[in-house]
Amino acid sequence: MSRKDWIEYIVREQDTGMNVEQIVRQKLNVSGRMMQRLTRSKGILLNRKQPFLQRQVKAGDTIAVRVIERQEQSQAPGQPQHDTKPEGPITPMPSIDILYEDDHLLIANKPAGMMVHPIKQETDTLVHALAAVLAARGEQTSVHPVHRLDKDTSGAILVAKSSYGHQLADRLLREGGIHREYLAVASGVLSEGAGTIDAPIGRDARHPTKRRVVESGDPAITYYEVQQTSEGMTLARVWLETGRTHQIRVHFAHLGHPLAGDTMYGGARGLLRRQALHASKLSFLHPLLEKEIVVEAPIPTDMKRLMQAEFR
């Protein structure tokens, strides 16, 4: 039994009276859907034997759960687990910096210009690149992005390496347990040194992918703190309470200060040929290791060049 493929829980005295299913659901945080899959694939063991799920446990018992599922293990090397096999020519994979990694999660530094996952038949996405990296190491695991970054936004993104890891990280995200910080360069000089942008975001009826602030939109809250200013631009540290599509870009445009380079939302192109937005820091309490993970993504060359030119 591979240690990476399974996770174990040793029953404690205070767990007395619980059954196998309760331990798996409550102590190992396995969802109902994953519980069904594990039951069908014999992925739950009690003291290395197949148990009756309603059997009561006692202190010292070992419950093991397969966290790399069989359908993931049988995946073709380099093929993302949640995508069908892409058609068309195979694109050489760019090098991806991995900023943090353990058996269940990793944090990658996504370059600007790369989509997180394929929309049509793309084969040069972050998902493909990470799958290729893991396959080259001989790791037959899957790739599940926990959140998104726009194609032209660079920086730190959390990725799960199994369905189990994805389930745990997704719960963290939904409960607000993942803190994401960005560096943004906005056009003009913001009037306040710090602030909160509380404005609902919805689709722009006149554009297939654009978003805008609308009363009927989804609640969206963005916090910012000015770091530096020049005559024509503001460097701000930004963090989110919600995670709507294009949220930072839409909110700063709503203030009248679109991000530099963000032509979709009114920003002017200059030294930067994309929106000046970088996911600079990501932190969370690891759901399995029970320790704080804090990772910073280096500022990419194009943004560094803009910042050096504007904020000397």
C-alpha positions as CSV (number, residue, x, y, z in Angstrom):
1,M,0.0,0.0,0.0
2,S,1.7,3.2,-1.2
3,R,1.8,5.9,1.5
4,K,1.1,8.6,-1.1
5,D,-2.0,6.8,-2.3
6,W,-3.6,6.4,1.2
7,I,-4.1,8.5,4.2
8,E,-4.5,6.9,7.7
9,Y,-6.3,7.9,10.9
10,I,-5.6,6.3,14.3
11,V,-8.8,6.1,16.3
12,R,-8.5,7.9,19.7
13,E,-10.2,7.3,23.0
14,Q,-12.6,10.2,22.4
15,D,-13.7,8.6,19.2
16,T,-15.3,5.7,21.0
17,G,-18.8,5.0,19.9
18,M,-18.3,6.2,16.3
19,N,-18.5,3.9,13.4
20,V,-16.2,3.6,10.3
21,E,-18.3,5.8,8.1
22,Q,-18.5,8.6,10.8
23,I,-14.7,8.5,11.2
24,V,-14.2,8.8,7.4
25,R,-16.7,11.6,7.0
26,Q,-16.0,13.6,10.1
27,K,-12.3,13.0,10.9
28,L,-11.0,12.7,7.4
29,N,-13.4,15.1,5.9
30,V,-14.5,12.9,3.0
31,S,-17.5,14.2,1.1
32,G,-20.6,12.1,0.5
33,R,-19.8,11.7,-3.2
34,M,-16.3,10.6,-2.6
35,M,-17.5,8.2,0.1
36,Q,-19.7,6.5,-2.5
37,R,-16.8,6.2,-4.9
38,L,-14.5,4.8,-2.2
39,T,-17.1,2.3,-1.1
40,R,-17.5,1.0,-4.7
41,S,-13.8,0.8,-5.3
42,K,-12.9,-0.8,-1.9
43,G,-11.0,2.3,-1.0
44,I,-11.7,2.2,2.8
45,L,-9.8,-0.2,5.1
46,L,-10.1,-0.9,8.8
47,N,-6.9,-2.5,10.2
48,R,-6.0,-3.3,6.6
49,K,-9.3,-5.2,5.9
50,Q,-12.5,-4.3,4.1
51,P,-14.9,-3.1,6.9
52,F,-18.6,-2.9,7.3
53,L,-19.1,0.9,7.4
54,Q,-21.4,0.8,10.4
55,R,-19.0,-1.2,12.5
56,Q,-18.0,0.6,15.7
57,V,-14.3,1.4,16.1
58,K,-12.1,1.3,19.2
59,A,-9.1,3.2,20.3
60,G,-6.0,2.1,18.4
61,D,-7.8,1.0,15.2
62,T,-6.3,2.2,12.0
63,I,-8.7,3.5,9.3
64,A,-7.1,4.0,5.8
65,V,-8.7,5.9,2.9
66,R,-7.4,5.8,-0.7
67,V,-6.9,9.4,-1.7
68,I,-5.5,8.6,-5.2
69,E,-8.4,6.9,-6.8
70,R,-8.1,4.1,-9.3
71,Q,-9.4,6.1,-12.2
72,E,-6.8,8.7,-11.5
73,Q,-4.0,6.1,-11.3
74,S,-5.1,4.6,-14.6
75,Q,-4.9,8.0,-16.3
76,A,-2.5,8.3,-19.2
77,P,0.7,10.0,-18.1
78,G,0.6,13.8,-18.7
79,Q,-3.2,13.8,-19.3
80,P,-5.2,16.1,-17.0
81,Q,-7.7,14.0,-15.0
82,H,-10.8,16.2,-15.5
83,D,-10.4,16.8,-19.2
84,T,-10.9,14.6,-22.2
85,K,-7.9,14.0,-24.4
86,P,-7.3,17.2,-26.4
87,E,-7.2,16.9,-30.2
88,G,-4.7,18.6,-32.5
89,P,-0.9,18.9,-32.3
90,I,0.9,18.6,-29.0
91,T,2.4,21.9,-27.9
92,P,5.8,21.8,-26.1
93,M,5.1,22.5,-22.5
94,P,6.7,25.7,-21.0
95,S,8.6,25.4,-17.7
96,I,6.4,26.1,-14.7
97,D,7.8,27.2,-11.3
98,I,6.3,25.2,-8.4
99,L,6.5,27.4,-5.3
100,Y,5.2,24.8,-2.8
101,E,4.3,21.1,-3.0
102,D,3.3,18.2,-0.8
103,D,1.6,14.9,-1.5
104,H,-1.8,16.5,-1.9
105,L,-1.4,20.1,-3.0
106,L,0.9,22.4,-4.9
107,I,1.2,26.1,-5.6
108,A,2.4,27.0,-9.1
109,N,3.6,30.4,-10.4
110,K,1.4,30.8,-13.5
111,P,3.0,32.9,-16.3
112,A,0.9,35.6,-17.9
113,G,-0.6,34.5,-21.3
114,M,-1.3,31.0,-20.1
115,M,-4.9,29.7,-19.5
116,V,-5.4,27.7,-16.4
117,H,-7.4,25.0,-18.1
118,P,-8.6,24.3,-21.7
119,I,-11.8,25.9,-23.0
120,K,-11.8,24.2,-26.4
121,Q,-8.9,22.1,-27.7
122,E,-5.9,24.0,-26.2
123,T,-3.0,21.9,-25.1
124,D,-0.8,24.6,-23.7
125,T,-2.7,25.3,-20.5
126,L,-1.4,25.3,-16.9
127,V,-3.2,22.0,-16.3
128,H,-1.4,20.4,-19.2
129,A,2.0,21.8,-18.2
130,L,1.6,20.6,-14.6
131,A,0.4,17.2,-15.7
132,A,3.5,16.9,-17.9
133,V,5.8,17.9,-15.0
134,L,4.2,15.3,-12.7
135,A,4.3,12.6,-15.4
136,A,8.0,13.2,-16.0
137,R,8.6,12.4,-12.4
138,G,6.6,9.2,-12.7
139,E,3.7,10.5,-10.6
140,Q,0.4,9.2,-12.0
141,T,-1.8,11.8,-10.4
142,S,-4.4,14.3,-11.5
143,V,-4.4,18.1,-11.7
144,H,-7.3,20.0,-10.2
145,P,-7.0,23.9,-10.0
146,V,-8.7,25.0,-6.8
147,H,-9.4,28.6,-8.1
148,R,-8.8,30.6,-11.3
149,L,-6.5,33.3,-12.6
150,D,-7.3,35.2,-15.8
151,K,-5.2,34.2,-18.8
152,D,-3.1,37.4,-18.6
153,T,-2.8,37.5,-14.8
154,S,0.4,36.0,-13.5
155,G,1.2,34.5,-10.1
156,A,0.4,32.0,-7.4
157,I,-2.4,29.5,-7.9
158,L,-3.4,26.6,-5.7
159,V,-3.7,23.2,-7.4
160,A,-4.8,19.8,-5.9
161,K,-3.1,16.6,-7.0
162,S,-6.0,14.3,-6.2
163,S,-9.8,14.4,-5.9
164,Y,-9.4,14.2,-2.2
165,G,-7.0,17.1,-2.1
166,H,-9.3,19.1,-4.3
167,Q,-12.3,18.4,-2.1
168,L,-10.4,19.6,1.0
169,A,-9.0,22.7,-0.7
170,D,-12.4,23.6,-2.3
171,R,-14.0,23.5,1.1
172,L,-11.3,25.9,2.4
173,L,-12.0,28.2,-0.5
174,R,-15.7,28.2,0.1
175,E,-15.2,28.9,3.8
176,G,-12.9,31.8,3.2
177,G,-9.8,29.9,4.4
178,I,-7.6,30.8,1.4
179,H,-6.1,34.3,1.5
180,R,-5.0,35.6,-1.9
181,E,-3.1,38.9,-2.3
182,Y,-2.4,40.7,-5.6
183,L,-0.2,43.5,-6.8
184,A,-2.0,45.8,-9.2
185,V,-0.9,49.0,-11.1
186,A,-3.9,51.2,-11.6
187,S,-4.2,54.2,-13.9
188,G,-4.2,57.5,-12.2
189,V,-3.8,58.3,-8.5
190,L,-6.3,56.9,-6.0
191,S,-7.8,59.5,-3.7
192,E,-7.5,57.3,-0.6
193,G,-4.6,55.4,0.8
194,A,-6.7,52.4,1.5
195,G,-10.3,51.4,0.9
196,T,-13.0,48.8,0.3
197,I,-14.8,48.4,-3.0
198,D,-18.2,46.9,-2.4
199,A,-20.0,46.7,-5.7
200,P,-22.0,43.8,-7.3
201,I,-20.6,42.3,-10.5
202,G,-22.6,40.8,-13.4
203,R,-22.2,40.1,-17.1
204,D,-22.0,42.8,-19.6
205,A,-24.9,42.2,-22.0
206,R,-23.0,43.9,-24.8
207,H,-19.9,41.7,-24.6
208,P,-19.6,37.9,-24.3
209,T,-16.8,37.8,-21.7
210,K,-16.8,41.2,-20.1
211,R,-18.2,41.9,-16.7
212,R,-19.5,45.2,-15.2
213,V,-20.9,46.6,-11.9
214,V,-24.6,46.1,-11.9
215,E,-27.2,46.3,-9.1
216,S,-28.5,42.8,-10.0
217,G,-25.0,41.3,-10.0
218,D,-23.4,38.9,-7.5
219,P,-22.0,40.5,-4.3
220,A,-18.3,41.4,-4.7
221,I,-15.9,43.0,-2.2
222,T,-12.3,44.1,-2.9
223,Y,-9.9,45.6,-0.4
224,Y,-6.9,47.7,-1.4
225,E,-4.0,49.5,0.2
226,V,-1.8,51.9,-1.8
227,Q,1.9,51.1,-1.8
228,Q,3.3,53.8,-4.1
229,T,2.1,56.5,-6.4
230,S,3.6,58.4,-9.4
231,E,2.2,61.2,-11.4
232,G,0.0,58.9,-13.4
233,M,-0.2,55.5,-11.7
234,T,-0.9,53.8,-8.4
235,L,0.7,50.6,-7.1
236,A,-1.7,48.8,-4.8
237,R,-1.8,45.7,-2.7
238,V,-5.2,44.1,-3.2
239,W,-7.0,41.2,-1.5
240,L,-10.5,39.8,-2.0
241,E,-13.4,38.8,0.2
242,T,-15.2,37.3,-2.9
243,G,-13.8,35.8,-6.1
244,R,-15.9,37.0,-9.0
245,T,-14.7,36.8,-12.6
246,H,-12.4,39.8,-13.4
247,Q,-13.3,41.2,-10.0
248,I,-10.2,43.4,-9.4
249,R,-10.2,44.6,-13.0
250,V,-13.9,45.5,-12.9
251,H,-13.7,47.2,-9.5
252,F,-10.8,49.4,-10.3
253,A,-12.4,50.4,-13.6
254,H,-15.5,51.2,-11.6
255,L,-13.5,53.6,-9.5
256,G,-12.3,55.3,-12.7
257,H,-8.8,53.8,-12.3
258,P,-8.6,50.8,-14.7
259,L,-5.5,48.7,-14.5
260,A,-2.6,49.6,-16.6
261,G,-2.6,47.6,-19.9
262,D,-6.1,46.4,-19.4
263,T,-7.7,47.5,-22.7
264,M,-10.9,45.5,-22.1
265,Y,-11.7,47.8,-19.1
266,G,-10.3,51.1,-20.4
267,G,-6.7,50.8,-19.4
268,A,-4.1,52.2,-21.8
269,R,-1.3,50.1,-23.2
270,G,2.2,51.3,-22.5
271,L,5.1,49.3,-21.2
272,L,2.8,46.4,-20.3
273,R,0.9,44.5,-23.0
274,R,-1.6,42.9,-20.5
275,Q,-3.4,44.0,-17.3
276,A,-0.9,44.9,-14.6
277,L,-2.1,42.3,-12.1
278,H,0.0,39.7,-10.3
279,A,-1.1,37.2,-7.7
280,S,1.7,37.9,-5.3
281,K,0.9,35.9,-2.2
282,L,-1.2,32.9,-1.2
283,S,-1.7,31.6,2.3
284,F,-3.9,29.0,4.1
285,L,-4.0,26.6,7.0
286,H,-3.2,23.2,5.5
287,P,-6.2,20.9,6.1
288,L,-4.1,17.8,6.6
289,L,-0.7,19.1,7.8
290,E,-2.5,21.6,10.2
291,K,0.2,24.2,9.6
292,E,0.1,27.6,7.9
293,I,1.3,27.7,4.4
294,V,2.5,31.1,3.1
295,V,3.9,31.4,-0.4
296,E,5.0,34.5,-2.3
297,A,5.3,34.5,-6.1
298,P,8.2,36.6,-7.6
299,I,7.1,39.6,-9.6
300,P,7.5,38.8,-13.3
301,T,9.9,40.8,-15.6
302,D,7.2,42.8,-17.4
303,M,5.6,44.1,-14.3
304,K,8.9,44.7,-12.6
305,R,9.9,46.8,-15.6
306,L,6.7,48.9,-15.4
307,M,7.1,49.4,-11.6
308,Q,10.8,50.5,-12.0
309,A,9.8,53.0,-14.7
310,E,6.9,54.4,-12.7
311,F,7.8,54.2,-9.1
312,R,11.5,55.1,-8.7
